[in-house]
Amino acid sequence: MHPALPDLSLLPHRPFMLLPPLMEWMRVAITYAEHRRSLTVDSGDIRQAARLLLPGLDCEPRQLKPECCFSSFRRLDARAATERFNQDLGFRMLNCGRTDLISQAIEALGPDGVNTMDDQGMTPLMYACAAGDEAMVQMLIDAGANLDIQVPNNSPRHPSIHPDSRHWTSLTFAVLHGHISVVQFPRKDRWRNSCVKLSLSVARLALAAKAGITARHPVVLIGAFSCPGQLLLDAGANVEGSAVNGGEDSYAETPLQLASAAGNYELVSLLLSRGADPLLSMLEANGMASSLHEDMNCFSHSAAHGHRNVLRKLLTQPQQAKADVLSLEEILAEGVEESDTSSQGSSEGPVRLSRTRTKALQEAMYYSAEHGYVDITMELRALGVPWKLHIWIESLRTSFSQSRYSVVQGLLRDFSSIKEEEYNEELVTEGFQLMFDILKTSKNDSVLQQLAAIFTHCYGSSPIPSIPEIRKTLPARLDPHFLNNKEMSDVTFLVEGKLFYAHKVLLVTASNRFKTLMTNKSEQDGDSGKMIEISDIKYHIFQMLMQYLYYGGTESMEIPTADILQLLSAANLFQLDALQRHCEILCSQTLSVESAVNTYKYAKIHNAPELALFCEGFFLKHMKALLEQDAFRQLIYGRSSKVQGLDPLQDLQSTLAERVHSVYVTSRV
């Protein structure tokens, strides 16, 4: 090794993005520990740090339980610190599940008793509901626990509140953890539960007598003799949690929303039977939406997570008549919509949806499409929920990527139901790209015909933009008498073995191509060489070309239809732009389904962009008929097009995008 070069060694360490250094682990873990007011970092803090720092690694969040927060006691006086230690002891006694210690635990909690909140803003009932401890929940209810008390918002008295749990109630925690028995005992188990509670009451009385507890301890006696038989809902808990409570702003999810997101069918059924409103969203309560979940109702939660059975259960809930708040646009369009729905209602079909439910289900369609649950999207569409363009595009994208061509056909067939007012930039940039990708890869004739119908519909019924003339006056002009006249001719062309006489002064000023041709011939042969041979052009085509130059325009020319393309090719060769454009216009006027493909190829090969653009518009307006022709299929699918440098599908997509953008997008700006 060269002595000037440093020693190199391979290190097994991965980059920082994949394996953070120790200092980053310490910083994040300490942050989690400080959030729960702890002086020590435990294994739970390390797991939460790993979930944050390591890509692709996940672990369950920290379980809800009372924390011993010694660091928060340091600035308290002796009396306050003693109360906090007693309160911590009371929470731990209740958290251990010993129902026989409930009276002592409540006394240790302090003046608020069973409704005392810890640093996380949670009451003993909330912890019991989260743990699913039915006996403890029943005992706390018997002891007078407030069922609808909420986790407060930001409060100095409760510094460790988790942001996502703010405004949650005990019912919310029970639903979140799926403890249906805490929410309500099943009817078939109520008698058995009553017997169990009776035996528990006898046991409590025996323990109370042994401990010397008398009527001076009413909490234990109440817990011993009361036998409600039902839990949170039967005890009077608000089925909507804190969403409908007045006062402080609340943006918490309702229990039904959490159950819908979790896909807990039994809980959803129970909450609906108790009057929970599936249309109640976080935004309706106070006009403020959650930053994490936006304004999602129960339909949206179930659709976003793919729970079809839950969504169907929600749909069985009767529609409630509510006063709809209409925008000006909705008021103006109301008459049209009512006439459409009344005509649908007369025939057998889906039940007419209210405006409120339609909006909710349309939102659910959005979330199901965004998360790739096409079956749910199509099921909602079958109920009569109208399409939004973005939802339709995402559904088509998912079904195409999953090769579900039966769904693709249904979506393509339903495109015409989307209002033209919704055609926007997304259709131009993403929708057409997706549909042309399907056109490239699909072998299904039905899919191709439906795509053709969509392209024709989007192109519109307006005529194809006409090709403009080029108004150009030739610099020099001779009398038509001198056309192919040997007198005074100074240049002769040999075309198909025939001579054609012309004049340099006219040709040199007509185009650079003629000028270059004359100059090169003079340099090669000198002044004696006056004959120029023209190949690949027929004599009568060359004669019409010269006629245009000598006549000074196309007004007096009669060009046969069969010769237009050949004359266009000659005009392009000799750089006669005005004549070429005139030929393009004549081709566009005589274009047909049979001649369109050949004309398009001529336009592309001979650099006639205006005619090519007109042909592309013609293709889009008549694509269904053109797809029946082998020539057109060979043009868009054949390898010969790529060999010739043609990409007709890309050109068609660009033409259609420009048309829709100019007609539907730009015109509305």
C-alpha positions as CSV (number, residue, x, y, z in Angstrom):
1,M,0.0,0.0,0.0
2,H,1.2,3.5,-0.8
3,P,2.5,5.2,2.4
4,A,0.8,8.5,1.6
5,L,-2.7,6.8,1.5
6,P,-4.6,6.3,4.8
7,D,-5.6,2.9,5.9
8,L,-9.1,2.0,4.7
9,S,-11.4,-0.5,6.4
10,L,-15.0,-1.5,5.9
11,L,-17.3,-0.8,8.8
12,P,-20.4,-2.8,9.3
13,H,-22.3,0.3,10.5
14,R,-25.4,1.3,8.4
15,P,-26.1,5.0,7.6
16,F,-27.9,7.2,10.0
17,M,-31.2,7.0,8.1
18,L,-31.3,3.2,8.8
19,L,-29.6,2.9,12.1
20,P,-29.7,6.1,14.3
21,P,-26.8,6.7,16.7
22,L,-27.0,6.2,20.4
23,M,-27.5,9.9,21.1
24,E,-30.7,9.9,19.0
25,W,-32.0,6.9,20.9
26,M,-31.3,8.7,24.2
27,R,-32.9,11.9,23.1
28,V,-36.2,10.3,21.9
29,A,-36.4,7.8,24.8
30,I,-35.9,10.6,27.4
31,T,-38.6,12.7,25.6
32,Y,-41.1,9.9,26.1
33,A,-40.1,9.5,29.7
34,E,-40.4,13.2,30.4
35,H,-43.8,13.2,28.8
36,R,-45.1,10.8,31.4
37,R,-43.2,12.7,34.2
38,S,-40.8,9.9,35.0
39,L,-37.2,10.2,36.1
40,T,-36.2,6.9,34.5
41,V,-36.4,5.4,31.0
42,D,-38.1,2.1,30.9
43,S,-38.6,-0.6,28.2
44,G,-41.8,1.0,27.0
45,D,-39.9,4.3,26.2
46,I,-37.3,2.3,24.2
47,R,-40.1,0.5,22.2
48,Q,-41.8,3.8,21.4
49,A,-38.4,5.3,20.3
50,A,-37.8,2.3,18.1
51,R,-41.2,2.8,16.5
52,L,-40.3,6.3,15.7
53,L,-36.7,5.8,14.6
54,L,-36.5,2.5,12.8
55,P,-38.2,2.3,9.4
56,G,-40.7,-0.5,9.0
57,L,-40.7,-1.4,12.7
58,D,-43.9,-1.2,14.7
59,C,-45.0,-2.1,18.2
60,E,-48.0,-1.5,20.3
61,P,-48.3,1.9,22.0
62,R,-47.8,2.1,25.8
63,Q,-50.7,0.6,27.6
64,L,-53.0,2.8,29.6
65,K,-52.2,2.5,33.3
66,P,-51.5,4.9,36.2
67,E,-47.9,6.1,36.2
68,C,-45.9,6.9,39.4
69,C,-44.7,10.4,38.5
70,F,-42.2,11.3,41.2
71,S,-40.7,14.1,39.2
72,S,-43.9,16.0,39.4
73,F,-43.9,15.9,43.2
74,R,-40.6,17.7,43.7
75,R,-42.0,21.3,43.7
76,L,-44.9,20.4,45.9
77,D,-45.0,21.1,49.6
78,A,-45.3,18.2,52.1
79,R,-49.0,18.2,52.3
80,A,-49.6,18.4,48.6
81,A,-47.0,15.7,47.9
82,T,-48.7,13.4,50.5
83,E,-52.0,13.9,48.7
84,R,-50.4,13.0,45.4
85,F,-48.8,9.9,46.8
86,N,-52.1,8.8,48.3
87,Q,-53.8,9.5,45.0
88,D,-51.2,7.4,43.2
89,L,-51.7,4.6,45.7
90,G,-55.5,4.8,45.2
91,F,-55.1,4.4,41.4
92,R,-52.7,1.5,41.8
93,M,-55.1,-0.3,44.3
94,L,-58.0,0.1,41.7
95,N,-55.7,-0.9,38.8
96,C,-54.8,-4.2,40.4
97,G,-58.4,-5.4,40.1
98,R,-59.1,-6.0,43.8
99,T,-62.8,-5.1,44.2
100,D,-62.6,-5.6,47.9
101,L,-60.2,-2.6,48.2
102,I,-62.4,-0.1,46.4
103,S,-63.5,1.8,49.6
104,Q,-60.0,2.2,50.8
105,A,-58.8,3.2,47.3
106,I,-61.6,5.8,46.9
107,E,-60.6,7.3,50.3
108,A,-57.0,7.5,49.2
109,L,-57.9,9.3,45.9
110,G,-58.8,12.5,47.7
111,P,-61.7,14.9,47.8
112,D,-62.9,14.1,44.2
113,G,-63.2,10.4,45.2
114,V,-64.0,8.0,42.4
115,N,-63.9,10.8,39.8
116,T,-60.4,11.8,40.5
117,M,-58.1,12.3,37.5
118,D,-54.4,11.5,37.3
119,D,-51.7,13.3,35.3
120,Q,-53.0,11.7,32.1
121,G,-56.5,13.1,32.7
122,M,-58.0,9.7,33.3
123,T,-60.3,8.5,36.0
124,P,-60.4,5.0,37.6
125,L,-63.5,4.2,35.5
126,M,-61.6,5.0,32.3
127,Y,-58.7,2.6,33.3
128,A,-61.2,-0.1,34.2
129,C,-63.0,0.2,30.9
130,A,-59.8,0.2,28.9
131,A,-58.7,-3.0,30.8
132,G,-62.1,-4.6,30.3
133,D,-62.5,-5.3,34.1
134,E,-66.3,-5.8,34.3
135,A,-66.4,-6.3,38.0
136,M,-64.4,-3.2,38.7
137,V,-66.5,-1.2,36.2
138,Q,-69.7,-2.3,37.9
139,M,-68.2,-1.4,41.4
140,L,-67.1,2.0,40.2
141,I,-70.6,2.7,38.7
142,D,-72.2,1.6,41.9
143,A,-69.8,4.0,43.8
144,G,-71.1,6.9,41.8
145,A,-68.5,7.3,39.1
146,N,-69.4,10.0,36.5
147,L,-70.0,8.0,33.2
148,D,-69.6,11.0,30.9
149,I,-66.7,12.8,32.4
150,Q,-64.1,13.6,29.7
151,V,-60.4,13.5,29.4
152,P,-59.7,17.3,29.6
153,N,-57.9,19.4,27.0
154,N,-54.6,20.9,27.8
155,S,-54.5,21.5,31.6
156,P,-51.6,22.3,34.0
157,R,-53.2,19.9,36.5
158,H,-52.9,17.1,34.1
159,P,-49.6,17.5,32.2
160,S,-49.3,14.1,30.6
161,I,-52.5,13.9,28.6
162,H,-52.1,12.0,25.4
163,P,-53.3,14.3,22.5
164,D,-55.4,11.6,20.8
165,S,-57.3,10.8,24.0
166,R,-58.6,14.3,24.7
167,H,-62.4,14.5,25.3
168,W,-62.7,10.8,25.4
169,T,-65.1,9.3,27.9
170,S,-65.2,5.9,29.6
171,L,-67.4,4.5,26.9
172,T,-64.9,5.6,24.3
173,F,-62.1,3.7,26.0
174,A,-64.3,0.6,26.3
175,V,-65.2,0.7,22.6
176,L,-61.7,1.4,21.6
177,H,-60.4,-1.8,23.2
178,G,-63.4,-3.8,22.0
179,H,-64.8,-4.7,25.5
180,I,-68.5,-5.1,24.5
181,S,-69.3,-6.7,27.9
182,V,-68.2,-3.4,29.6
183,V,-70.4,-1.4,27.2
184,Q,-73.4,-3.7,27.9
185,F,-73.9,-7.2,29.1
186,P,-75.6,-9.4,26.5
187,R,-79.3,-10.1,27.5
188,K,-78.8,-13.9,27.8
189,D,-76.0,-13.2,30.3
190,R,-77.8,-10.6,32.5
191,W,-79.4,-13.2,34.8
192,R,-76.2,-15.0,35.2
193,N,-74.4,-11.7,35.8
194,S,-77.0,-10.7,38.4
195,C,-76.3,-14.0,40.2
196,V,-72.6,-13.4,40.1
197,K,-73.0,-9.9,41.4
198,L,-75.2,-11.2,44.2
199,S,-72.5,-13.6,45.3
200,L,-69.9,-10.8,45.0
201,S,-72.1,-8.7,47.2
202,V,-72.3,-11.4,49.9
203,A,-68.6,-11.7,49.7
204,R,-68.1,-8.0,50.1
205,L,-70.4,-7.9,53.1
206,A,-68.4,-10.7,54.7
207,L,-65.2,-8.9,54.1
208,A,-66.6,-5.6,55.3
209,A,-67.9,-7.2,58.5
210,K,-64.5,-8.8,59.1
211,A,-62.8,-5.4,58.5
212,G,-65.3,-3.7,60.9
213,I,-66.9,-1.6,58.3
214,T,-70.4,-0.4,59.2
215,A,-73.0,2.0,57.9
216,R,-70.4,4.7,58.3
217,H,-68.9,3.3,55.1
218,P,-71.7,3.8,52.6
219,V,-69.6,3.2,49.5
220,V,-69.0,-0.5,50.4
221,L,-72.7,-1.0,51.4
222,I,-73.9,0.5,48.2
223,G,-71.6,-1.7,46.2
224,A,-72.8,-4.7,48.1
225,F,-76.6,-4.3,47.7
226,S,-76.9,-2.6,44.3
227,C,-77.4,-4.9,41.4
228,P,-78.0,-2.8,38.2
229,G,-77.4,-5.8,35.9
230,Q,-76.1,-3.6,33.1
231,L,-73.0,-1.5,32.6
232,L,-72.1,1.8,30.9
233,L,-75.0,2.2,28.4
234,D,-77.6,0.8,30.7
235,A,-76.3,3.0,33.5
236,G,-76.9,6.1,31.4
237,A,-73.7,6.7,29.6
238,N,-74.1,9.0,26.6
239,V,-73.9,6.8,23.5
240,E,-72.2,9.6,21.5
241,G,-69.4,10.1,24.1
242,S,-68.5,13.8,24.3
243,A,-69.4,14.7,20.8
244,V,-72.8,16.2,21.6
245,N,-71.9,17.8,24.9
246,G,-72.0,21.6,25.0
247,G,-69.4,23.9,26.5
248,E,-65.8,23.3,25.7
249,D,-64.9,22.6,22.1
250,S,-64.8,18.9,21.4
251,Y,-63.3,17.2,18.4
252,A,-63.1,13.6,19.7
253,E,-64.3,10.6,17.8
254,T,-67.6,9.2,18.8
255,P,-67.7,5.6,20.1
256,L,-69.5,4.5,17.0
257,Q,-66.8,6.0,14.8
258,L,-64.1,4.1,16.7
259,A,-66.1,0.8,16.5
260,S,-66.7,1.4,12.8
261,A,-63.0,2.0,12.1
262,A,-62.1,-1.2,14.1
263,G,-64.6,-3.3,12.3
264,N,-66.3,-4.5,15.5
265,Y,-69.7,-5.5,14.2
266,E,-71.2,-6.4,17.5
267,L,-70.3,-3.0,19.1
268,V,-71.6,-1.2,16.0
269,S,-74.9,-3.1,16.2
270,L,-75.2,-2.3,19.9
271,L,-74.4,1.4,19.6
272,L,-76.8,1.7,16.7
273,S,-79.6,0.0,18.7
274,R,-79.0,2.6,21.4
275,G,-79.5,5.5,19.1
276,A,-75.9,6.4,18.0
277,D,-75.9,8.6,14.9
278,P,-73.7,7.3,12.0
279,L,-73.8,10.7,10.3
280,L,-72.4,12.5,13.3
281,S,-68.9,13.7,12.3
282,M,-66.3,15.5,14.3
283,L,-66.9,18.6,12.3
284,E,-70.7,18.8,13.1
285,A,-70.2,19.1,16.8
286,N,-68.5,22.5,16.8
287,G,-67.1,23.2,13.3
288,M,-63.6,22.0,14.2
289,A,-62.1,18.9,12.7
290,S,-59.4,16.6,14.0
291,S,-56.0,17.1,12.4
292,L,-55.5,13.3,12.2
293,H,-58.8,12.0,10.9
294,E,-60.3,15.1,9.2
295,D,-64.1,15.2,9.0
296,M,-64.9,11.5,8.9
297,N,-68.3,10.0,9.7
298,C,-68.9,6.4,10.6
299,F,-69.5,5.4,6.9
300,S,-66.1,6.9,6.0
301,H,-64.3,5.1,8.9
302,S,-65.7,1.7,7.9
303,A,-65.1,2.3,4.2
304,A,-61.5,3.5,4.8
305,H,-60.6,0.3,6.6
306,G,-62.5,-2.1,4.3
307,H,-65.2,-3.3,6.7
308,R,-68.0,-4.1,4.4
309,N,-70.2,-5.9,7.0
310,V,-70.0,-2.9,9.3
311,L,-70.8,-0.5,6.4
312,R,-73.8,-2.6,5.5
313,K,-75.0,-2.5,9.1
314,L,-74.6,1.3,9.2
315,L,-76.7,1.5,6.0
316,T,-79.6,-0.4,7.7
317,Q,-80.0,2.6,10.1
318,P,-83.1,4.6,9.1
319,Q,-82.4,7.9,7.5
320,Q,-83.2,10.7,9.9
321,A,-85.0,13.8,8.5
322,K,-82.7,16.7,9.1
323,A,-82.8,20.3,7.9
324,D,-80.2,20.4,5.1
325,V,-78.1,23.5,4.9
326,L,-77.9,24.3,1.2
327,S,-75.3,26.3,-0.7
328,L,-76.4,28.7,-3.4
329,E,-75.2,26.3,-6.1
330,E,-77.2,23.5,-4.5
331,I,-80.3,25.7,-4.3
332,L,-80.1,26.6,-8.0
333,A,-79.5,22.9,-8.9
334,E,-82.1,21.6,-6.6
335,G,-84.9,21.6,-9.2
336,V,-82.9,19.6,-11.7
337,E,-81.8,17.1,-9.1
338,E,-85.4,16.6,-7.8
339,S,-86.7,16.0,-11.3
340,D,-84.0,13.4,-11.8
341,T,-84.6,11.6,-8.5
342,S,-88.4,11.7,-9.0
343,S,-88.0,10.0,-12.3
344,Q,-85.8,7.4,-10.7
345,G,-88.1,6.9,-7.8
346,S,-91.0,6.0,-10.1
347,S,-89.1,2.9,-11.3
348,E,-87.9,0.0,-9.3
349,G,-84.4,0.8,-8.1
350,P,-82.3,1.8,-5.0
351,V,-84.0,3.7,-2.2
352,R,-83.8,7.5,-2.6
353,L,-81.0,8.9,-0.4
354,S,-81.4,12.1,1.5
355,R,-79.0,14.9,0.7
356,T,-77.2,14.5,4.0
357,R,-76.7,10.7,3.6
358,T,-75.6,11.2,0.0
359,K,-72.8,13.5,1.0
360,A,-71.8,11.1,3.8
361,L,-71.7,8.1,1.5
362,Q,-69.9,10.1,-1.2
363,E,-67.2,10.9,1.4
364,A,-67.1,7.1,2.2
365,M,-66.7,6.4,-1.5
366,Y,-63.7,8.7,-1.5
367,Y,-62.0,7.0,1.4
368,S,-62.7,3.5,0.0
369,A,-61.2,4.5,-3.3
370,E,-58.2,6.1,-1.7
371,H,-57.5,2.9,0.3
372,G,-58.1,0.6,-2.6
373,Y,-61.4,-1.1,-1.5
374,V,-63.0,-1.1,-4.9
375,D,-65.8,-3.5,-3.9
376,I,-67.0,-1.1,-1.3
377,T,-66.8,1.8,-3.8
378,M,-68.9,-0.1,-6.3
379,E,-71.4,-1.2,-3.6
380,L,-71.9,2.4,-2.6
381,R,-72.3,3.3,-6.3
382,A,-75.0,0.7,-6.7
383,L,-77.0,2.5,-3.9
384,G,-77.2,5.5,-6.2
385,V,-74.3,7.6,-4.8
386,P,-73.0,9.8,-7.6
387,W,-69.5,9.7,-8.8
388,K,-66.8,12.3,-8.2
389,L,-64.2,12.3,-10.9
390,H,-61.3,11.7,-8.5
391,I,-63.1,8.7,-7.0
392,W,-63.8,7.3,-10.4
393,I,-60.1,7.6,-11.5
394,E,-58.8,6.0,-8.3
395,S,-61.2,3.1,-8.6
396,L,-60.3,2.6,-12.2
397,R,-56.6,2.7,-11.3
398,T,-57.0,0.1,-8.5
399,S,-59.2,-2.3,-10.5
400,F,-56.8,-2.1,-13.5
401,S,-53.7,-2.7,-11.3
402,Q,-55.5,-5.8,-9.9
403,S,-56.5,-7.0,-13.4
404,R,-60.2,-7.0,-12.5
405,Y,-61.5,-6.3,-15.9
406,S,-65.1,-6.9,-15.1
407,V,-64.9,-4.0,-12.7
408,V,-63.0,-2.0,-15.3
409,Q,-65.8,-2.5,-17.7
410,G,-68.4,-1.4,-15.2
411,L,-66.4,1.7,-14.4
412,L,-65.9,2.6,-18.0
413,R,-69.5,2.1,-18.7
414,D,-70.4,4.5,-15.9
415,F,-68.2,7.3,-17.0
416,S,-71.0,9.1,-18.8
417,S,-72.7,9.7,-15.4
418,I,-70.0,12.0,-14.3
419,K,-71.0,15.6,-14.9
420,E,-69.0,17.6,-17.4
421,E,-68.6,20.4,-14.9
422,E,-66.2,18.1,-13.0
423,Y,-63.8,17.7,-15.9
424,N,-60.6,19.2,-14.5
425,E,-56.9,19.1,-14.6
426,E,-56.8,15.7,-13.0
427,L,-58.7,14.1,-15.9
428,V,-56.3,15.7,-18.3
429,T,-53.1,14.7,-16.5
430,E,-54.0,11.4,-14.8
431,G,-57.3,10.1,-16.1
432,F,-56.3,10.1,-19.8
433,Q,-52.9,8.6,-19.0
434,L,-54.6,5.8,-17.1
435,M,-57.2,5.1,-19.8
436,F,-54.6,5.1,-22.6
437,D,-52.5,2.7,-20.6
438,I,-55.5,0.4,-20.5
439,L,-56.0,0.9,-24.2
440,K,-52.4,-0.2,-24.8
441,T,-52.5,-3.4,-22.8
442,S,-56.1,-4.6,-23.0
443,K,-57.2,-7.2,-25.5
444,N,-60.8,-7.1,-24.5
445,D,-62.9,-5.7,-27.3
446,S,-65.6,-4.5,-25.0
447,V,-63.1,-2.5,-22.9
448,L,-61.7,-1.0,-26.1
449,Q,-65.1,0.0,-27.4
450,Q,-66.0,1.6,-24.0
451,L,-62.7,3.5,-24.0
452,A,-63.4,4.7,-27.6
453,A,-66.8,5.9,-26.5
454,I,-65.3,7.9,-23.6
455,F,-62.7,9.5,-25.8
456,T,-65.4,10.5,-28.3
457,H,-67.5,11.8,-25.5
458,C,-64.7,13.9,-24.0
459,Y,-63.7,15.3,-27.4
460,G,-67.2,16.6,-27.7
461,S,-69.6,17.2,-30.5
462,S,-68.1,20.4,-31.7
463,P,-66.4,20.2,-35.1
464,I,-62.7,19.5,-35.4
465,P,-60.8,22.8,-35.6
466,S,-60.3,23.7,-39.3
467,I,-56.8,24.1,-40.8
468,P,-56.0,27.7,-41.5
469,E,-54.8,28.9,-45.0
470,I,-51.3,30.5,-45.3
471,R,-51.8,33.8,-47.1
472,K,-48.5,34.1,-48.9
473,T,-47.7,36.1,-52.1
474,L,-44.9,34.8,-54.2
475,P,-42.0,37.2,-54.7
476,A,-41.9,36.8,-58.5
477,R,-44.7,35.9,-61.0
478,L,-44.7,35.2,-64.7
479,D,-47.6,35.0,-67.1
480,P,-49.2,31.5,-67.3
481,H,-48.3,31.7,-71.0
482,F,-44.7,30.8,-70.1
483,L,-45.6,27.6,-68.2
484,N,-43.7,24.8,-69.8
485,N,-42.8,27.1,-72.7
486,K,-39.4,26.5,-74.4
487,E,-39.2,30.1,-75.4
488,M,-37.0,32.2,-73.1
489,S,-36.6,29.1,-70.8
490,D,-33.2,28.9,-69.0
491,V,-33.7,25.7,-67.1
492,T,-35.0,22.3,-68.1
493,F,-36.3,19.5,-65.8
494,L,-36.4,15.8,-66.7
495,V,-39.3,14.1,-65.1
496,E,-40.3,10.5,-65.9
497,G,-38.3,10.9,-69.2
498,K,-40.2,14.0,-70.2
499,L,-38.8,17.5,-70.4
500,F,-40.3,20.4,-68.6
501,Y,-39.2,24.0,-69.3
502,A,-39.0,26.6,-66.6
503,H,-37.4,29.9,-65.6
504,K,-34.7,30.4,-63.0
505,V,-35.9,33.8,-61.8
506,L,-39.2,32.4,-60.7
507,L,-37.9,29.2,-59.1
508,V,-35.0,30.8,-57.2
509,T,-37.4,33.3,-55.5
510,A,-40.1,30.6,-54.8
511,S,-38.2,28.5,-52.3
512,N,-34.8,27.8,-50.9
513,R,-35.0,24.2,-52.1
514,F,-35.2,25.4,-55.8
515,K,-32.4,27.9,-55.1
516,T,-30.1,25.2,-53.7
517,L,-31.0,22.9,-56.5
518,M,-30.0,25.5,-59.1
519,T,-26.8,26.5,-57.4
520,N,-25.6,22.9,-57.0
521,K,-26.3,22.1,-60.6
522,S,-24.4,25.2,-61.9
523,E,-21.4,24.4,-59.8
524,Q,-21.3,20.8,-61.0
525,D,-21.9,21.3,-64.8
526,G,-21.1,25.0,-65.4
527,D,-23.2,27.1,-67.6
528,S,-23.7,24.4,-70.2
529,G,-25.6,22.1,-67.8
530,K,-29.2,23.2,-67.9
531,M,-31.1,19.9,-67.5
532,I,-32.1,18.8,-63.9
533,E,-33.5,15.4,-63.4
534,I,-36.3,15.1,-60.8
535,S,-37.0,11.6,-59.5
536,D,-39.7,10.1,-57.3
537,I,-42.3,12.6,-58.6
538,K,-44.8,11.9,-61.4
539,Y,-44.8,14.3,-64.3
540,H,-48.4,15.5,-63.8
541,I,-47.7,16.2,-60.2
542,F,-44.7,18.3,-61.1
543,Q,-46.7,20.1,-63.6
544,M,-49.3,21.1,-61.0
545,L,-46.5,22.2,-58.8
546,M,-45.2,24.5,-61.5
547,Q,-48.7,25.6,-62.3
548,Y,-49.0,26.9,-58.7
549,L,-45.8,28.9,-59.2
550,Y,-46.7,30.4,-62.5
551,Y,-50.3,31.2,-61.6
552,G,-49.2,32.8,-58.3
553,G,-51.6,30.8,-56.1
554,T,-54.1,28.0,-55.9
555,E,-57.2,29.9,-56.9
556,S,-57.3,28.7,-60.5
557,M,-56.0,25.2,-59.8
558,E,-58.2,22.1,-59.9
559,I,-56.5,19.3,-58.0
560,P,-58.0,15.7,-58.3
561,T,-58.6,14.0,-55.0
562,A,-56.4,11.1,-55.9
563,D,-53.4,13.5,-56.4
564,I,-53.7,15.6,-53.3
565,L,-51.4,13.5,-51.1
566,Q,-48.7,13.2,-53.9
567,L,-48.9,17.0,-54.5
568,L,-48.6,17.5,-50.7
569,S,-45.4,15.4,-50.7
570,A,-44.0,17.4,-53.6
571,A,-44.8,20.7,-52.0
572,N,-43.1,19.6,-48.8
573,L,-40.0,18.4,-50.8
574,F,-39.7,21.8,-52.5
575,Q,-40.6,23.8,-49.4
576,L,-43.7,25.4,-50.8
577,D,-45.5,26.0,-47.5
578,A,-48.6,27.7,-48.9
579,L,-49.2,24.9,-51.4
580,Q,-48.6,22.3,-48.8
581,R,-51.1,23.9,-46.4
582,H,-53.7,24.1,-49.2
583,C,-53.2,20.4,-49.8
584,E,-53.7,19.7,-46.1
585,I,-57.0,21.6,-46.2
586,L,-58.2,19.6,-49.2
587,C,-57.3,16.4,-47.4
588,S,-59.2,17.4,-44.3
589,Q,-62.2,18.2,-46.4
590,T,-62.2,14.7,-48.0
591,L,-61.2,12.7,-45.0
592,S,-63.1,9.5,-44.3
593,V,-62.9,6.5,-42.1
594,E,-61.3,4.5,-44.9
595,S,-58.7,7.1,-45.8
596,A,-57.9,8.5,-42.4
597,V,-55.1,6.1,-41.5
598,N,-53.2,6.6,-44.8
599,T,-53.6,10.3,-44.6
600,Y,-52.3,10.4,-41.1
601,K,-49.2,8.5,-42.1
602,Y,-48.6,10.8,-45.0
603,A,-49.0,13.8,-42.7
604,K,-46.5,12.4,-40.2
605,I,-43.9,11.4,-42.8
606,H,-44.1,14.6,-44.9
607,N,-44.1,17.0,-41.9
608,A,-47.7,18.2,-42.2
609,P,-48.5,18.9,-38.5
610,E,-51.8,20.6,-39.0
611,L,-53.1,17.7,-41.1
612,A,-51.8,15.2,-38.5
613,L,-53.6,17.1,-35.8
614,F,-56.8,17.2,-37.8
615,C,-56.5,13.4,-38.3
616,E,-56.0,12.8,-34.6
617,G,-59.2,14.8,-33.9
618,F,-61.0,12.7,-36.6
619,F,-59.7,9.5,-34.9
620,L,-61.1,10.6,-31.5
621,K,-64.5,11.5,-33.0
622,H,-64.8,8.2,-34.9
623,M,-62.7,5.8,-32.8
624,K,-65.5,3.2,-32.3
625,A,-65.8,2.7,-36.1
626,L,-62.0,2.9,-36.6
627,L,-61.3,0.2,-34.1
628,E,-63.2,-2.2,-36.4
629,Q,-60.6,-1.7,-39.1
630,D,-57.4,-3.7,-39.2
631,A,-55.5,-0.7,-40.6
632,F,-56.2,1.5,-37.6
633,R,-55.4,-1.3,-35.1
634,Q,-52.2,-1.9,-36.9
635,L,-51.4,1.8,-36.7
636,I,-51.8,1.9,-32.9
637,Y,-50.6,-1.5,-32.0
638,G,-48.3,-2.6,-34.8
639,R,-44.5,-2.5,-34.6
640,S,-44.2,-0.8,-38.0
641,S,-45.5,2.5,-36.4
642,K,-42.6,2.4,-33.9
643,V,-40.1,1.6,-36.7
644,Q,-41.4,4.7,-38.6
645,G,-41.0,6.8,-35.5
646,L,-44.8,7.1,-35.0
647,D,-46.5,7.0,-31.6
648,P,-50.1,7.5,-32.4
649,L,-51.5,6.7,-29.0
650,Q,-49.3,9.4,-27.4
651,D,-50.4,11.8,-30.0
652,L,-54.0,11.0,-29.5
653,Q,-53.6,11.5,-25.7
654,S,-52.0,14.9,-26.2
655,T,-54.7,16.0,-28.7
656,L,-57.5,14.9,-26.4
657,A,-55.9,16.5,-23.4
658,E,-55.5,19.8,-25.2
659,R,-59.1,19.7,-26.4
660,V,-60.5,18.9,-22.9
661,H,-58.3,21.5,-21.3
662,S,-59.4,24.2,-23.7
663,V,-63.1,23.3,-23.7
664,Y,-63.7,22.4,-20.1
665,V,-60.8,23.7,-18.0
666,T,-59.6,26.9,-19.4
667,S,-63.1,28.1,-20.3
668,R,-64.2,28.0,-16.7
669,V,-61.3,30.1,-15.4
